[in-house]
């Protein structure tokens, strides 16, 4: 199976990961992170995922699974409010967990898997 590594000037590959990896019919997007209040951080993460998905030839409408990591579960409602604004009519599945120690003061991290 061939793999295509997806990156750009705005979303460069790092020594430990690539912004996305495309395989037959699917694209796996690495987590996008943001700091600040949960609502705006969620919006930033999802906007960045949208751009990475488009680089991959996919879109938010083709996402089949999101994984959301919150630094604090008290931010769930604020995250959810921003998250819902990005959802298509038929939403994908989602997992949301508290990750006790996201790096560098990050408050939200979101990754996804989408069809291509």
Phi, psi and omega in degrees: 000133179271149178238138175245122178275129184253127177202171178204180177298319180288327181237074184284155174292152177243165181300335184254351177193173178239147181304327177200154175230127182254129174231176184315104173081356182223154170230132180253114182262130175295159180298135172260137185240159175203155178253170176102196181295150188299324182294310181289327177296319178297316179300316179298314180301313183291323176296319177294319177298320178303314181293319178295318178300318179296323174300330183273355184085021180237195181199169176301328181293342182259005178291134178253342182202131171247145168240123182245132179240123179249141176292332181213126183294345175296344179272006185302312183297317179295317177300313184298323179298313179291321181300313182301326180296337181267351188284143171284176182303318178253094188290153177279177175284162181208144168242140176225124179227160172272128176249106192305330186221069174293144188289148169061030179079012178296137179257333181219138170226135180226132174236163180207165173235133182224157172281154177246000000 
